[in-house]
């Protein structure tokens, strides 16, 4: 089960990175309401991806 949760965390991180990166770059899907919020979500998704990756590596 913990490996599955790590993989789900990485998938969620990639999806958030794509959505908010796309919003930051072209203003789709949210119309770039807040630049600071887009950057904050990008940083949080990168942190989630890193933590999921390192946790998965520790379990091997």
Secondary structure, 3 states (H helix, E strand, C coil): CHHHHHHHHHHHHHHHHHHHHHHHHHCCCCCCCCHHHHHHHHHHHHHHHHHHHHHHHHHC
